[in-house]
């Protein structure tokens, strides 16, 4: 049985680790807060008190952490993944981080006699729970092939997009698209409500045409209900838009609409809404339209 160390059992990591347990893998979980580890144990996994304990037995290590510094903190150093794991161990990072950080981690892994893939995911909490994530993988082809049976237990779409760092570049493009689409969906919903249209009927017909998209399918109902319980928090999308803008600047690419979407996300965060779902961009559209409401759920 393949033993997988899973580090980071949050909104995304928790259900991803649980899906691997259900698929028959021996999963050892570690998280900074203990309740998430206990939840994994209840689902049939094992728990560890620290990174070293989690990775010592592992054949494969998966990290799902908030940002690049968090990944580097657990991967590097005297007690990190690359020092404490067995030689040849494969590290799959599913976090969303800077492409150059992913490249740097891959070089460190090779220097330590380990291997690394960047495999960020898209699909939010629902995708993690339903094992329906889209996974964009950067790294050596042989390592991707080895990781594929595991990744296919987490997502419906697993694509090798290039060398180390390429997965994170594609994820940056994903977050750019998602930010823009959510903003446009928010604007459309506020517009429809202002015109006294049956918004649920409108969403149904819009979703069936060229304007159809996953945001309409999975988030419109919650946005209309002002239910912004986080599936993906504004705080994290704000971080991701920083990655997008930095990567685009490095590539010499202008992203005017993406920059505006990033500023709108930053504004919502500055108003204290960083813990809400990114669908809460609707609140900002209402505010700009003079139609602010108090009917919102966290």
C-alpha positions as CSV (number, residue, x, y, z in Angstrom):
1,X,0.0,0.0,0.0
2,X,1.3,3.4,-0.9
3,X,1.8,5.7,2.1
4,X,1.0,9.4,1.5
5,X,1.9,12.2,3.9
6,X,-0.6,15.0,3.5
7,X,0.4,18.3,5.0
8,X,-2.2,21.0,5.2
9,X,-5.7,19.8,6.0
10,X,-7.8,23.0,5.5
11,X,-10.9,23.7,3.4
12,X,-9.3,22.0,0.4
13,X,-6.7,19.7,1.9
14,X,-9.0,18.0,4.4
15,X,-11.4,16.6,1.8
16,X,-8.6,15.8,-0.6
17,X,-6.9,13.7,2.1
18,X,-10.1,12.0,2.9
19,X,-10.7,11.1,-0.7
20,X,-7.3,9.4,-0.8
21,X,-8.2,7.4,2.3
22,X,-11.4,6.3,0.6
23,X,-9.4,5.3,-2.4
24,X,-7.4,2.9,-0.3
25,X,-4.2,4.8,0.4
26,X,-2.5,4.9,3.8
27,X,-2.7,8.6,4.5
28,X,-0.7,10.3,7.3
29,X,-2.0,13.9,7.9
30,X,-0.4,16.9,9.6
31,X,-1.9,20.3,10.1
32,X,-0.9,23.2,12.3
33,X,-4.3,23.0,14.1
34,X,-5.0,19.6,15.6
35,X,-8.8,19.3,15.0
36,X,-8.2,18.9,11.3
37,X,-5.9,16.0,12.0
38,X,-8.5,14.4,14.3
39,X,-11.1,14.7,11.6
40,X,-8.8,12.8,9.2
41,X,-8.3,10.1,11.8
42,X,-12.0,9.8,12.1
43,X,-12.2,9.2,8.4
44,X,-9.7,6.4,8.5
45,X,-6.4,8.2,8.1
46,X,-3.5,8.5,10.5
47,X,-2.2,11.6,12.3
48,X,1.2,13.1,12.9
49,X,2.4,15.6,15.4
50,X,4.8,17.3,13.0
51,X,6.2,17.4,9.5
52,X,9.1,15.0,10.3
53,X,6.8,12.4,11.7
54,X,4.4,12.7,8.8
55,X,7.0,12.3,6.0
56,X,9.4,9.7,7.4
57,X,7.3,6.7,6.3
58,X,5.9,8.3,3.2
59,X,6.3,7.2,-0.4
60,X,4.6,10.4,-1.6
61,X,4.2,13.7,0.1
62,X,1.4,16.2,-0.8
63,X,1.3,19.7,0.5
64,X,-1.7,22.0,0.4
65,X,-0.8,25.2,2.0
66,X,-1.7,28.9,1.8
67,X,1.3,30.4,0.1
68,X,4.9,30.0,-1.1
69,X,6.6,30.8,2.2
70,X,4.5,28.2,3.9
71,X,5.6,25.5,1.4
72,X,9.2,26.5,1.7
73,X,9.0,26.4,5.5
74,X,7.9,22.8,5.5
75,X,10.0,21.6,2.5
76,X,13.4,23.1,3.3
77,X,15.6,23.2,6.4
78,X,17.0,20.7,8.8
79,X,13.7,19.2,9.7
80,X,11.9,19.8,6.4
81,X,10.4,17.4,3.8
82,X,13.6,17.1,1.8
83,X,15.7,16.3,4.8
84,X,13.3,14.0,6.7
85,X,11.9,12.0,3.9
86,X,13.4,8.9,2.3
87,X,15.7,9.5,-0.8
88,X,13.7,9.4,-4.0
89,X,10.4,10.4,-2.3
90,X,8.0,12.4,-4.6
91,X,6.7,15.7,-3.3
92,X,3.5,16.9,-5.0
93,X,2.7,20.5,-4.1
94,X,-1.0,21.3,-4.7
95,X,-0.7,24.8,-3.2
96,X,-1.0,28.0,-5.3
97,X,2.4,29.7,-5.2
98,X,4.7,31.8,-7.5
99,X,6.0,29.8,-10.5
100,X,9.6,30.8,-9.7
101,X,9.1,29.4,-6.1
102,X,7.9,26.1,-7.6
103,X,11.1,26.0,-9.8
104,X,13.3,26.8,-6.8
105,X,11.6,24.0,-4.7
106,X,12.2,21.5,-7.6
107,X,15.9,22.4,-7.7
108,X,16.1,22.0,-3.9
109,X,14.4,18.6,-4.2
110,X,16.8,17.3,-6.8
111,X,19.8,18.6,-4.8
112,X,18.5,16.6,-1.8
113,X,17.9,13.4,-3.9
114,X,14.1,13.9,-3.9
115,X,11.6,14.8,-6.7
116,X,9.0,17.5,-6.9
117,X,5.9,18.4,-8.9
118,X,3.8,21.6,-8.8
119,X,0.2,20.5,-9.1
120,X,-2.1,23.3,-8.1
121,X,-5.8,22.6,-8.3
122,X,-9.0,24.5,-9.3
123,X,-12.5,23.7,-8.3
124,X,-12.9,25.1,-4.8
125,X,-14.2,23.3,-1.8
126,X,-16.9,21.6,-3.8
127,X,-14.4,20.2,-6.3
128,X,-12.2,19.0,-3.4
129,X,-15.1,17.2,-1.7
130,X,-16.4,15.6,-4.9
131,X,-12.9,14.7,-6.2
132,X,-13.7,16.8,-9.2
133,X,-10.8,19.1,-9.2
134,X,-8.9,20.3,-12.3
135,X,-5.2,19.7,-11.7
136,X,-2.5,21.4,-13.7
137,X,0.9,19.6,-13.2
138,X,4.4,20.8,-13.8
139,X,7.5,18.6,-13.7
140,X,9.3,15.6,-15.2
141,X,7.1,13.4,-17.3
142,X,8.1,10.2,-15.5
143,X,7.2,11.8,-12.1
144,X,3.8,13.0,-13.5
145,X,3.1,9.5,-14.7
146,X,3.9,8.1,-11.2
147,X,1.7,10.7,-9.5
148,X,-1.2,10.3,-11.9
149,X,-3.1,7.5,-10.2
150,X,-3.0,9.5,-7.0
151,X,-4.1,12.8,-8.6
152,X,-6.9,11.0,-10.4
153,X,-8.4,10.2,-7.0
154,X,-8.6,14.0,-6.4
155,X,-9.7,15.4,-9.7
156,X,-11.5,14.7,-13.0
157,X,-9.0,16.6,-15.1
158,X,-5.3,15.9,-14.6
159,X,-3.0,17.5,-17.3
160,X,0.8,17.7,-17.5
161,X,1.3,21.3,-18.7
162,X,5.1,21.4,-18.8
163,X,8.3,21.5,-16.7
164,X,8.4,22.6,-13.0
165,X,6.7,25.9,-12.6
166,X,4.4,25.5,-15.5
167,X,1.6,24.2,-13.3
168,X,1.7,27.4,-11.3
169,X,1.8,29.5,-14.4
170,X,-1.4,27.8,-15.6
171,X,-3.0,28.2,-12.2
172,X,-2.2,31.9,-12.3
173,X,-4.1,32.1,-15.6
174,X,-6.9,30.2,-14.0
175,X,-7.2,32.7,-11.2
176,X,-7.1,35.6,-13.6
177,X,-10.0,34.1,-15.5
178,X,-12.0,33.2,-12.3
179,X,-11.6,36.7,-10.9
180,X,-12.8,38.4,-14.0
181,X,-15.7,36.0,-14.5
182,X,-16.9,36.3,-10.9
183,X,-16.9,40.1,-11.2
184,X,-18.9,40.0,-14.4
185,X,-21.4,37.5,-12.9
186,X,-21.8,39.8,-9.9
187,X,-22.4,42.8,-12.2
188,X,-24.9,40.9,-14.2
189,X,-26.8,39.7,-11.1
190,X,-27.0,43.2,-9.6
191,X,-28.1,44.5,-13.0
192,X,-30.9,41.9,-13.3
193,X,-32.1,42.6,-9.8
194,X,-32.2,46.3,-10.4
195,X,-34.4,45.7,-13.5
196,X,-36.8,43.5,-11.5
197,X,-36.1,40.5,-13.6
198,X,-36.7,37.0,-12.3
199,X,-33.0,36.4,-11.6
200,X,-33.3,32.6,-11.1
201,X,-35.0,32.2,-14.5
202,X,-32.4,34.6,-16.0
203,X,-29.5,32.6,-14.6
204,X,-31.0,29.4,-16.0
205,X,-31.2,30.7,-19.6
206,X,-27.8,32.5,-19.4
207,X,-26.2,29.3,-18.2
208,X,-27.5,27.5,-21.3
209,X,-26.0,29.9,-23.9
210,X,-22.6,31.3,-24.8
211,X,-22.5,33.2,-21.4
212,X,-22.7,29.9,-19.6
213,X,-19.8,29.3,-17.2
214,X,-18.9,27.4,-14.0
215,X,-19.5,30.4,-11.8
216,X,-23.1,30.7,-12.9
217,X,-23.5,26.9,-12.4
218,X,-21.9,26.7,-8.9
219,X,-22.0,30.2,-7.3
220,X,-24.9,32.2,-8.7
221,X,-27.5,30.8,-6.4
222,X,-25.4,31.5,-3.3
223,X,-24.6,35.0,-4.6
224,X,-28.3,35.7,-5.1
225,X,-29.0,34.5,-1.6
226,X,-26.1,36.6,-0.2
227,X,-24.6,33.4,1.2
228,X,-20.9,34.0,1.2
229,X,-19.7,31.1,3.4
230,X,-16.2,30.6,2.1
231,X,-15.4,28.0,-0.5
232,X,-12.5,30.1,-1.6
233,X,-11.8,33.2,0.5
234,X,-11.2,36.7,-0.7
235,X,-8.0,36.7,1.3
236,X,-6.6,33.8,-0.8
237,X,-7.8,35.2,-4.1
238,X,-6.2,38.5,-3.2
239,X,-2.9,36.6,-2.7
240,X,-3.4,34.8,-6.0
241,X,-4.0,38.0,-7.9
242,X,-0.6,39.2,-6.6
243,X,0.9,36.1,-8.1
244,X,-0.9,36.8,-11.4
245,X,0.3,40.4,-11.7
246,X,3.9,39.6,-10.7
247,X,4.1,36.7,-13.2
248,X,2.5,38.8,-16.0
249,X,4.9,41.7,-15.3
250,X,7.8,39.2,-15.5
251,X,6.5,37.9,-18.8
252,X,6.0,41.5,-20.1
253,X,2.2,40.9,-20.6
254,X,-0.4,43.6,-19.9
255,X,-3.5,42.5,-18.0
256,X,-5.7,45.6,-17.7
257,X,-8.9,43.8,-16.9
258,X,-7.1,41.4,-14.5
259,X,-5.5,44.3,-12.8
260,X,-8.9,46.0,-12.3
261,X,-10.4,42.7,-10.9
262,X,-7.4,42.5,-8.5
263,X,-8.0,46.0,-7.3
264,X,-11.7,45.2,-6.7
265,X,-10.8,42.1,-4.7
266,X,-8.2,44.2,-2.7
267,X,-10.9,46.8,-2.0
268,X,-13.3,44.2,-0.7
269,X,-10.6,42.8,1.5
270,X,-9.7,46.3,2.8
271,X,-13.3,46.7,3.9
272,X,-12.9,43.7,6.2
273,X,-14.4,41.0,4.0
274,X,-11.3,38.9,3.5
275,X,-12.9,35.9,5.1
276,X,-15.9,35.8,2.8
277,X,-16.2,33.7,-0.4
278,X,-14.9,35.5,-3.5
279,X,-18.5,35.6,-4.7
280,X,-18.8,38.4,-2.3
281,X,-17.6,40.7,-5.1
282,X,-21.3,41.1,-5.6
283,X,-21.3,43.3,-2.4
284,X,-18.9,45.7,-3.9
285,X,-20.9,46.0,-7.1
286,X,-24.0,46.7,-4.9
287,X,-22.0,49.3,-3.0
288,X,-20.8,51.0,-6.2
289,X,-24.3,51.0,-7.5
290,X,-25.8,52.5,-4.3
291,X,-27.7,49.3,-3.7
292,X,-25.8,47.9,-0.7
293,X,-27.7,45.4,1.4
294,X,-27.2,43.9,4.8
295,X,-28.5,40.5,3.8
296,X,-25.2,38.6,3.9
297,X,-24.2,35.4,5.6
298,X,-20.6,34.4,6.5
